[in-house]
Amino acid sequence: MLNGSIYIRRELLIRLVRAFDDGTLREELDHIPVKLRPKDMQASRCCIYHDRAVLKYRLMALLGVCPENEEDEAKTLASYFDDMVERIGATLDSQTGGQKAVQPPLSVCGSACSGCPDAKIVSTSNCRGCFSRPCTFTCPKKAITVVNGQSVIDSAKCIKCGKCITACPYHAIVKTTVPCEEACPVNAIRKNEQGVAEIDFEKCIYCGKCFNSCPFSAVMERSQLLEVLMAMKRGEKLVAMVAPAADRQFPGKIEQLLAACVQAGFKDVMEVALGAELTTEHETKEFIERFEADPKTLMTTSCCPAYVNLVKRHLPTFLPHVSTTPSPMVYAMGLVKEKDPTAKTVFIGPCVAKRGEAVEKGVDYVLSFEELGAIFAGRKIDVMLCPPWKTERPAADTARNFARSCGVTEAVLAEATSKIPDFKLCAKQINGIDKKTAAVLKIHAMGKMPENFIEVMACPGGCVNGPCSLR
């Protein structure tokens, strides 16, 4: 659903595309915050200058810069743009291809962070001081007392069990939260000494939940949009690899979306669903081999990079249970390179974690659906008016369903039953990673659950609900 933070993010993306195409981007960059927040406009924060500062940091992230690592407050956006151009030029001179720098895909804008109070359970003014006192009787730690007819909670004793919240007939007791900390499934985001959020990248799995949950949009993606636009301008052969999650993200049919990508400047386009077919084939073969070697085998999918990061960083002993089959993006890249080894690959999807996987696996660039939408808007491309693009399509619909929860399971089951009569797959879906996921996986690893195949998606509902989805 569109809100203020999403609106301003997309507005900045579109302005960047239009200024780049007009050849005025370097000159316009430092004027964009002023144009979006003129002095006679009501401020969103304490003052209009604070708003402009936050917009500057957002633009820095769109230029691929980590704002928290920059100490020169006086440095202009034009200077950062020059740095980016110089860096890309050096990369081209060294003939190493696309963006290879291993930097976190997420960044926190300290000026945008509101420094939310710590999460706790509080009694609000709605408390009626009722005679029955259900809150005091249900509290297992006796943390609630009644003072002047109002319930008061001792935060030092409170264990945040929530029993008082359920018991109160007036809904007067509430739990306050820190949205980014609440959303993070691995406790990778915390406050620093100044009370500003920061990400521990040793723990972070790049699921993007903090990016999607912060009401102030303080968590930002480091974009490769301008790098892609500059590669287009240089005439490089960029091949757009469109993720299966693109279905219904844009108006029109998927074939029209592919045509719009070519109209936007990509030399060629491919559905990542073609890579999903290869993932299905190899993952099915891998599971059958494991099953034949050990009927009690347990294997999980490997398509979601956020889930793979979760296991590697927080549950390494579970790694043998994760499929070694590459993701559809990796197979799609292989198909592109097989056709033309000189082509540059651009994965387009709704995922933050794919940015990290792309660097690891050799995909040149990653764009989000938001960034692709900004290119369409900036270049006035109407997907509905594009004639369908004629290209190779996946043989089975199951490949396009990879982006939905249960989609991978259905694809593996269909592939296996076509080869082995009466094949039985005892499957389970973990539909969205949360703080309990690691514990659930440990229980499965101990053999206390009957399932032998587990599909894990970091986002509830699958990739179609990724943090960078349009819808």
C-alpha positions in Angstrom: 0.0 0.0 0.0 1.4 3.4 -1.0 2.4 5.6 2.0 4.4 8.8 2.5 7.8 7.1 2.7 7.2 4.9 -0.4 5.9 7.9 -2.3 9.0 10.0 -1.6 11.3 7.0 -2.5 9.6 6.6 -5.8 9.6 10.3 -6.5 13.3 10.5 -6.0 13.9 7.5 -8.3 11.8 9.0 -11.1 13.5 12.4 -10.8 16.9 10.7 -11.1 15.9 8.9 -14.2 14.5 12.1 -15.9 17.4 14.2 -14.9 19.8 11.6 -16.2 18.0 11.4 -19.5 18.0 15.2 -19.8 21.8 15.2 -19.2 21.3 17.5 -16.2 21.7 15.0 -13.3 24.9 16.3 -11.9 23.6 19.9 -11.8 20.2 18.9 -10.5 21.2 16.5 -7.7 21.8 19.2 -5.0 18.7 21.1 -6.0 16.3 18.1 -5.7 16.0 18.3 -1.9 15.2 22.1 -2.1 12.6 21.5 -4.9 10.9 18.8 -2.9 11.0 20.8 0.3 10.7 24.5 -0.5 11.0 26.9 2.4 7.3 27.8 2.4 6.2 24.1 2.7 5.2 22.6 6.0 8.0 20.4 7.4 7.6 16.7 8.0 10.1 16.8 10.9 11.3 19.5 13.2 12.1 21.9 10.3 12.4 22.1 6.5 16.2 21.8 6.7 16.0 18.5 8.5 13.7 17.2 5.7 16.3 18.4 3.1 19.1 16.7 4.9 17.2 13.4 5.0 16.5 13.7 1.2 20.2 14.3 0.6 21.0 11.0 2.4 18.4 9.2 0.4 19.9 10.5 -2.8 23.3 9.3 -1.5 22.0 5.8 -1.1 20.5 6.0 -4.6 24.0 6.9 -5.8 25.3 3.7 -4.2 26.9 5.5 -1.2 26.6 4.4 2.5 25.6 7.6 4.2 26.7 6.4 7.7 30.2 5.9 6.4 30.5 9.4 5.1 31.9 12.0 7.6 32.1 15.1 5.3 28.8 16.8 5.9 29.7 19.6 3.4 30.4 17.3 0.5 27.9 17.9 -2.3 25.8 15.3 -4.1 27.5 16.4 -7.3 30.8 15.4 -5.8 29.4 12.0 -4.8 28.2 11.7 -8.4 31.7 12.4 -9.7 33.1 9.8 -7.3 30.7 7.2 -8.7 31.6 8.1 -12.3 35.3 7.8 -11.5 34.7 4.4 -9.7 32.8 3.0 -12.6 35.5 4.2 -15.0 38.2 2.5 -13.0 36.2 -0.7 -13.0 35.8 -0.6 -16.8 39.5 0.1 -17.2 40.4 -2.9 -15.1 38.0 -5.0 -17.3 36.4 -6.7 -14.2 32.9 -6.2 -15.5 30.0 -4.9 -13.4 29.7 -3.9 -9.7 31.9 -6.3 -7.7 32.4 -4.3 -4.5 31.2 -6.4 -1.5 29.2 -3.8 0.4 26.0 -4.3 2.4 22.9 -3.7 0.3 21.2 -1.9 3.2 22.0 1.4 4.9 20.6 3.4 7.8 20.0 7.1 7.6 20.6 8.3 11.1 18.9 11.7 10.5 15.7 9.9 9.4 15.6 7.5 12.4 13.2 8.8 15.1 15.1 6.9 17.9 12.0 5.0 18.9 11.6 4.3 22.7 12.5 0.8 23.8 9.7 -1.8 23.4 7.6 -2.2 26.6 4.1 -2.8 27.9 2.4 0.2 29.3 -1.0 1.1 30.9 -2.6 4.0 29.0 -5.1 6.6 30.1 -7.9 4.3 29.0 -7.5 2.4 32.2 -10.7 2.7 34.3 -9.3 1.3 37.5 -12.0 -1.4 37.5 -12.8 -3.3 40.7 -12.0 -6.8 39.3 -8.4 -5.9 38.6 -7.9 -8.6 36.0 -4.5 -7.2 35.0 -3.0 -7.6 38.4 -4.3 -11.1 39.0 -3.1 -12.4 35.6 0.5 -11.0 35.8 2.8 -13.8 36.7 5.5 -11.5 38.0 3.3 -9.2 40.1 4.6 -6.2 38.0 1.3 -4.3 38.1 0.0 -2.2 40.9 -2.9 0.2 41.2 -1.9 3.8 42.0 -4.7 6.5 42.4 -7.1 4.2 40.6 -4.8 3.5 37.6 -2.8 0.5 36.8 1.0 1.1 36.7 3.4 -1.4 35.2 6.9 -1.9 36.7 9.0 -2.3 33.6 11.9 -3.8 35.7 9.6 -6.8 36.7 7.6 -7.0 33.4 8.6 -9.9 31.2 6.3 -8.7 28.3 4.3 -11.9 28.3 1.2 -10.0 27.2 -1.3 -11.6 29.6 -2.4 -8.3 31.0 -3.1 -7.0 27.5 -5.4 -10.0 26.9 -7.1 -9.6 30.3 -7.9 -5.9 30.2 -11.5 -5.4 29.1 -10.9 -1.8 28.1 -7.8 -2.6 25.9 -6.1 0.0 28.1 -2.8 -1.9 28.2 -0.7 -1.9 25.1 2.7 -3.0 23.9 4.9 -0.3 22.3 7.3 -1.6 19.8 10.4 -0.5 17.8 9.1 -1.5 14.3 12.5 -2.3 12.8 13.7 -4.4 15.8 10.3 -6.1 16.0 10.4 -7.1 12.3 14.0 -8.4 12.3 14.0 -12.2 12.6 17.6 -12.4 13.8 18.0 -9.4 16.1 20.4 -7.8 13.7 19.2 -4.2 14.2 19.7 -2.2 17.4 20.3 1.3 18.7 23.7 2.8 19.1 24.9 5.1 21.9 23.0 8.0 20.3 19.7 6.0 20.2 19.8 5.7 16.4 19.2 2.4 14.7 22.1 0.5 13.2 22.5 -2.8 11.5 24.8 -5.6 12.6 25.9 -7.0 9.3 27.5 -10.0 10.9 23.9 -11.1 11.8 21.9 -9.5 9.0 20.4 -11.9 6.5 19.2 -9.1 4.1 15.6 -10.2 4.3 14.5 -6.5 4.0 11.9 -6.7 6.8 13.4 -3.6 8.6 13.5 -1.8 5.2 9.8 -2.4 4.8 8.7 -1.8 8.4 10.3 1.5 9.4 7.6 4.2 9.3 10.3 6.8 8.8 11.9 4.9 5.9 15.3 5.3 7.8 16.5 1.9 6.4 17.5 2.4 2.8 18.7 0.3 -0.1 22.0 1.1 -1.8 20.9 1.3 -5.5 22.6 0.4 -8.7 20.0 2.3 -10.8 22.5 4.9 -12.0 25.1 2.3 -12.9 22.5 0.6 -15.1 21.5 3.8 -16.7 25.1 4.7 -17.4 25.7 1.2 -18.9 22.7 1.7 -21.2 24.2 5.1 -22.3 27.5 3.4 -23.1 25.6 1.0 -25.3 26.5 -2.1 -23.3 24.4 -5.2 -24.0 22.3 -5.4 -20.9 20.0 -8.4 -20.6 17.0 -7.9 -18.2 16.3 -11.1 -16.2 12.8 -10.6 -14.9 11.9 -12.6 -11.8 8.7 -14.7 -11.7 7.4 -12.3 -9.0 6.8 -9.7 -11.7 3.5 -11.2 -12.5 0.8 -8.7 -11.5 3.3 -6.2 -10.2 2.9 -4.2 -13.4 -0.3 -3.8 -15.5 -0.7 -5.9 -18.6 0.7 -9.4 -19.4 4.2 -10.6 -18.6 5.0 -10.5 -22.3 4.1 -6.8 -22.4 6.4 -6.2 -19.4 9.3 -7.9 -21.3 8.6 -5.6 -24.3 8.6 -2.6 -22.0 12.0 -3.6 -20.7 13.4 -3.6 -24.2 11.8 -0.2 -24.9 13.4 1.1 -21.7 16.9 0.3 -23.1 17.7 -3.3 -22.4 19.2 -5.1 -25.4 17.4 -8.3 -24.6 15.2 -9.8 -21.9 14.6 -13.2 -20.3 12.2 -14.7 -17.8 13.9 -16.0 -14.8 11.2 -18.7 -14.8 13.4 -20.4 -17.4 16.0 -20.7 -14.7 13.4 -21.9 -12.3 12.8 -24.9 -14.6 16.4 -25.8 -14.3 16.3 -25.3 -10.5 13.2 -27.6 -10.4 15.0 -30.3 -12.4 18.2 -30.3 -10.4 16.6 -29.9 -7.0 14.2 -32.8 -7.7 17.2 -34.9 -8.8 19.1 -33.9 -5.6 16.2 -34.8 -3.4 15.6 -38.2 -4.9 19.3 -39.0 -4.6 19.3 -38.0 -1.0 16.0 -40.0 -0.4 17.4 -43.1 -2.0 20.5 -42.9 0.1 18.5 -42.3 3.3 14.7 -42.6 3.5 14.8 -40.4 6.6 16.4 -37.5 4.7 15.5 -33.9 5.3 16.1 -31.3 2.6 15.1 -27.7 2.4 14.9 -25.4 -0.7 17.7 -23.0 -1.5 16.0 -20.5 -3.7 15.6 -17.8 -1.1 19.0 -16.1 -0.3 17.7 -14.6 2.9 16.9 -18.1 4.2 20.3 -19.4 3.1 22.0 -16.5 4.9 19.9 -17.4 8.0 21.3 -20.9 8.0 24.9 -19.9 7.3 25.0 -17.2 9.9 22.7 -18.4 12.6 22.3 -22.2 12.2 25.4 -23.5 10.4 24.9 -27.1 11.7 21.7 -27.2 9.6 23.5 -26.3 6.4 23.7 -30.0 5.2 19.9 -30.0 5.0 19.9 -27.1 2.6 19.7 -28.0 -1.1 22.9 -27.2 -3.0 21.0 -26.5 -6.2 21.6 -22.9 -7.5 18.7 -20.4 -7.5 16.7 -19.6 -10.7 18.6 -16.3 -10.9 21.9 -18.1 -11.2 20.6 -20.6 -13.8 19.1 -17.7 -15.8 22.5 -15.9 -15.7 24.0 -19.1 -17.1 21.5 -19.2 -20.0 22.3 -15.5 -20.8 26.0 -16.1 -20.8 25.7 -19.3 -22.9 23.9 -17.3 -25.5 26.3 -14.3 -25.4 29.3 -14.4 -23.0 29.8 -10.6 -23.4 26.3 -9.7 -22.2 25.8 -8.0 -18.8 23.1 -9.5 -16.7 20.5 -7.4 -14.7 18.3 -9.2 -12.3 15.0 -7.5 -11.7 12.9 -8.5 -8.7 11.4 -7.5 -5.3 14.2 -8.8 -3.1 16.9 -7.1 -1.1 18.9 -10.3 -0.4 19.3 -10.9 -4.2 21.8 -7.9 -4.2 24.1 -9.9 -2.0 23.6 -13.2 -3.9 24.3 -11.4 -7.2 27.7 -10.2 -6.0 28.5 -13.7 -4.8 27.4 -15.5 -7.9 28.6 -13.0 -10.6 25.3 -11.3 -11.7 26.4 -7.8 -12.8 23.5 -5.7 -11.5 20.3 -5.9 -9.6 17.3 -3.6 -9.9 14.1 -3.7 -7.8 10.6 -3.5 -9.3 10.5 0.0 -7.8 13.6 1.0 -9.8 12.3 -0.6 -13.0 9.0 1.2 -12.4 10.9 4.5 -12.1 12.6 3.9 -15.4 9.2 3.3 -17.0 7.7 6.4 -15.4 10.7 8.6 -16.2 10.8 7.5 -19.8 7.0 7.5 -20.1 6.6 3.9 -21.0 3.1 2.4 -20.7 3.3 -1.4 -20.3 -0.3 -1.8 -21.4 0.6 -0.2 -24.8 3.6 -2.4 -25.5 3.0 -5.3 -28.0 3.8 -8.7 -26.4 7.5 -9.6 -26.7 8.2 -12.8 -28.5 10.7 -14.9 -26.4 11.2 -18.3 -25.1 8.6 -19.2 -22.4 8.8 -21.7 -19.6 7.3 -25.1 -20.6 5.3 -25.4 -17.4 3.3 -22.9 -15.3 4.9 -24.2 -12.2 8.1 -22.3 -13.1 6.3 -19.0 -12.9 4.8 -20.0 -9.6 8.2 -20.1 -7.9 7.5 -16.7 -6.5 4.5 -17.8 -4.5 4.4 -19.8 -1.3 4.2 -23.6 -2.1 5.3 -22.9 -5.7 8.7 -24.6 -5.3 7.1 -27.6 -3.6 4.5 -27.9 -6.4 7.2 -27.8 -9.0 9.4 -30.4 -7.4 6.4 -32.7 -6.8 5.2 -32.4 -10.4 8.8 -33.1 -11.7 9.2 -36.1 -9.4 5.9 -37.7 -10.1 6.5 -37.5 -13.8 9.6 -39.7 -13.3 8.7 -41.9 -10.3 5.2 -43.5 -10.1 3.5 -43.1 -6.8 6.1 -40.6 -5.5 5.3 -39.4 -2.1 6.6 -36.0 -0.9 6.0 -35.2 2.8 6.4 -31.4 2.5 6.0 -28.4 4.8 6.2 -24.7 4.0 7.7 -22.0 6.3 5.7 -19.1 4.9 7.8 -16.1 6.1 10.9 -16.1 8.3 10.4 -14.8 11.9 12.1 -15.0 15.2 10.9 -18.6 15.7 12.2 -20.0 12.4 15.6 -21.2 13.6 14.0 -23.1 16.5 11.5 -24.8 14.1 14.4 -25.9 11.9 16.3 -27.3 14.8 13.2 -29.4 15.7 13.1 -30.8 12.2 16.8 -31.5 12.2 16.3 -33.7 15.3 13.8 -35.8 13.4 10.9 -34.9 15.5 8.7 -33.9 12.5 7.5 -36.2 9.7 8.3 -33.9 6.8 11.2 -34.7 4.5 11.0 -31.6 2.3 10.7 -28.0 3.6 10.1 -25.0 1.4 11.3 -21.8 3.1 10.4 -18.3 2.0 11.6 -15.2 3.9 8.5 -13.2 2.9 5.0 -14.3 3.8 3.2 -15.5 0.7 6.5 -15.7 -1.2 8.6 -13.4 -3.3 5.5 -11.7 -4.6 5.4 -9.9 -1.2 9.1 -9.0 -1.2 10.2 -5.7 0.4 10.6 -4.0 -2.9 7.3 -5.1 -4.5 5.2 -2.5 -6.2 2.0 -4.1 -5.0 
